[in-house]
Amino acid sequence: MSKGLIYHKDGSFTRPDTDYRSFISREPGAEFPPEAGRYALYISPGCPWAHRTMIMRKLKGLEDIIELIQVHPYLGQDGWYFSGEMGSPPEDPLHPGFTTLKQLYLSNDPNFSGRYTVPLLWDKKTDRPVNNESSELIVMFATEFDGLIPEHLRESSKPDGGLYPANLKAEIDAINKTVYDTLNNGVYKVGFARSQESYEENIGPLFETLRELDTWLSKTPYLVGNGLTLADIRLYPTIARFDAAYNTAMLCTLDTIRGGNYPNLHRWLRRLFWNADKHGNAFYDTTAPWLHYYPGGYADSRRRIVFNADIPLIIPKAPDVEILIPKLEG
Ligand SMILES: N[C@@H](CCC(=O)N[C@@H](CS)C(=O)NCC(=O)O)C(=O)O
């Protein structure tokens, strides 16, 4: 049995630590060196943690270097599975016969008692997991494959210092921490709360951070420094889902991004989504095809996680994509 979220008596939960934490590294003699075609990234397109890694893979031009394997967009009884529908192959292309991610995790360790989560980076050469922690995967993707990609995509070619430059690291880490606590994971603390108290305790800080970020973005086009950094990439999947899924299916009801109270945050979202700043369509291409699945994906997860029951799935109606994110150019 996968250990899942750990619920407490007061209705709040703890997200267990991720299990596989090895690093791809360019250092000589590394256990997992960067190699074209050696690794596969398992994702579900609705998952915001997986979404970060999809953005980084695209942004860094790693599509021919790291294979992408997509599971069905909705969780099944046994967790993520391959369905032959909605972009998912009918079975794991690397392990014919496997139809669930659980089988993949257990193939490496039959006694594995963690969660069968995406994203998961798999080493095809030794047939075992490398890492399933998105915050670490995006750092590896940002830097460790630079020897294999065109020069203009390398961190050393970026005029503003790149995605995670040493001189901005402390500032990026500080923003990431607040964004994780109150937004990335905050929306789950609200939507997956199993008590009124826990829900109310977490919804306030969530909207407070949105307000702070909006004020901050009135002065600067990106969260940290003059260019796109890890901080923007970690915030984006949450904001892109906000109106479609968190406001509708996860009880983040106090306000929406598009409603007018967060104009700078909305502008930041639209600039990234519409590729106005020329990020190689990394944000649009990893979001637009899946926006319509977000409300259903979260309604389904909430049904399974909060109610733990096979009650009928009601998918909330979210406004049209074009209304959510009106086009913004340059
Ligand atoms: N800390 C992990 C969290 C990943 C995670 O929680 N993924 C969810 C989907 S959004 C998952 O795979 N859940 C499946 C399950 O719990 O069975 C990361 O950031 O990579």
The ligand as a MOL file (V3000), in Angstrom:
LIG
                    3D

  0  0  0     0  0            999 V3000
M  V30 BEGIN CTAB
M  V30 COUNTS 20 19 0 0 0
M  V30 BEGIN ATOM
M  V30 1 N 7.5270 16.0700 -4.0160 0
M  V30 2 C 7.0600 15.5260 -5.2230 0
M  V30 3 C 5.5520 15.4740 -5.2430 0
M  V30 4 C 5.0050 14.7790 -6.4410 0
M  V30 5 C 3.5200 14.4340 -6.2810 0
M  V30 6 O 2.9510 14.5560 -5.1880 0
M  V30 7 N 2.8730 14.0030 -7.4030 0
M  V30 8 C 1.4870 13.5970 -7.3410 0
M  V30 9 C 0.6870 14.1290 -8.5160 0
M  V30 10 S 0.4170 15.8590 -8.5100 0
M  V30 11 C 1.3830 12.0920 -7.4860 0
M  V30 12 O 2.0670 11.5140 -8.3050 0
M  V30 13 N 0.4960 11.4550 -6.7260 0
M  V30 14 C 0.2120 10.0670 -6.8890 0
M  V30 15 C -0.1320 9.3700 -5.6190 0
M  V30 16 O 0.0140 9.9820 -4.5540 0
M  V30 17 O -0.5230 8.2030 -5.7120 0
M  V30 18 C 7.6230 16.3770 -6.3430 0
M  V30 19 O 7.6000 17.6130 -6.2400 0
M  V30 20 O 8.1110 15.8140 -7.3150 0
M  V30 END ATOM
M  V30 BEGIN BOND
M  V30 1 1 1 2
M  V30 2 1 2 3
M  V30 3 1 2 18
M  V30 4 1 3 4
M  V30 5 1 4 5
M  V30 6 2 5 6
M  V30 7 1 5 7
M  V30 8 1 7 8
M  V30 9 1 8 9
M  V30 10 1 8 11
M  V30 11 1 9 10
M  V30 12 2 11 12
M  V30 13 1 11 13
M  V30 14 1 13 14
M  V30 15 1 14 15
M  V30 16 2 15 16
M  V30 17 1 15 17
M  V30 18 2 18 19
M  V30 19 1 18 20
M  V30 END BOND
M  V30 END CTAB
M  END
